[in-house]
Amino acid sequence: MEIHVFLAVLFAAILHASWNAIIRRGGDRFQGMLLLTVTQAAMGLIMALAVPLPSGVVWFWLLGSGVLHTTYKLFLAAAYQHGDLSRVYPIARGSAPMIVVLVGFFLLPDTVQNKEYFGIAMIGIGVMMMAGGVLKSGEARKLIPLALGSAICTAGYSIVDGMGARIALDATMFTAWLFIFDGMFFTIFTAATRGAKAFKASRRAWMIGTIAGALSLITYWIAVWAMTVAPIALVAAVRETSVLFAVLIGIFVLGEKTSLGKIMAALVIVSGIIVIRL
């Protein structure tokens, strides 16, 4: 992975942790995710007006991506109802690279060196160490399967979006339309399960949702672009360093509890990043 790609993905990781913190801090996490998704879809539509339409098989990749992104957000919003950012996020984001590498070994054409696999494994160990406090501290265990469901969807859309963007030959076009479909599916699900009242929010809530949506769109555009020029497994792994940023935000911004275990886990993650970059 070239240094400019690495730095871009690292920046995207910071933005990703930031929008998750915005959603976690809100009162109704589901509505926060809804407002993010709706505004994100509107931004995607504006982007789509400036690029060519998808063609052929690309539409199927986009439909699959939209379903996976919607499901991922539903799992994530539910998990945040039961746990802190510094607990949910490590499980949700940390498990995904392991799934991507396992599936990618059999299905993806990318070549990943042994040391890079080792770095990915270290990142995975570090993030799981961060999540270990769920059982030790007596936090709500419901967050674990919900966060793992989010991780499975994250791994799924990482592979689908990486391959789909390569077939589309246009990261901007693919990103724009995947968020359009994501917005459509999330809106349909919300209307069917919660009705029109779910869309009624204050001006401040819509403003916060717009900010979170913009951060989410930028971070994922960077990720999709990176997956067109670098191995998907490596991009997915470096993205998960957002776990470290999420823990820092959780401690210093949201006031969540810290521990020696979280600090040790953060050091393992940083070590994994260094191994990947050696």
C-alpha positions, 0 to 999 in steps of 0.5 A: 500500500502506497503511503498516500493511500495509507494516509488517506485511509487513516484520515478516513478512519478518524472521520469514521470514528467521529460520525459514530461518536455523534450517533452514540451521543444522541438520544435516539440512536436509530433516528440519528442513523436515519437522519444520517442516511437520508442526508447522505443519500441526498448528497449521493444524488447530487454526486450522481448528477456529476458522473455517468450512470452505472451500467450492466452488472454494476447495478447488481453490485450496487443493490447488494451494497445498499442492502448490506449498508442498511443492515449494517446500520440497523445492527449498529444503531441497535448495539449503541442502544446497549453499550458505549462507543468504546465497547461497541465500536471495537467489536463491530469494526475489529472483527470485520478485517478478520472476516475480509481476510478469511473470505478474501483468501479464497475469493479475491485476486489481491496479493497480500504478504505474510507480514501484512497478514500478521499486521492484520491479525495484530489489529484484530487481537487489539480490537478484541482486547478492547471489547473484552471488558463487556463480559468482565465489567458486567455490561449488557451482553446484548450488544455483542451479537448486535455488534458482531452482526454489524461486523459481518455486514461491514466485511460483506460490503467491504468486499462487495464495494471493493469489487464493484468499484473496480468493475465500475471503474469509477469510485465516485459514481459507485459511492454516490449510487450505493448511498442512494440505494442505502437511503432508499432501503433504510427509508422503506424499512423505517416507514414500514416499521416505525411510520412517519413519526420517525422522520419528525425531528428538530432542526438541530437533529437534522443539522447533526444528522447532516454533519454525520452524513457528510463525514460518513460519505467522505470517509467511505468515498476515500475507502472505496477509492482506496480499494480500487488502488490497493488490496481490499484486505489491507484497506479494510484493516487500516480502516479499523484503526478507527477503533483507536480513535473511537476509544480516545473520543469515548474517553476524552469527549464522551467521558467513558471509563478507561482502563489499562486493558484499553490502553494495552489494546490500543498499543497492539493496534498501533503495532499492527499498523506499523507492521503493515507499513514496514 
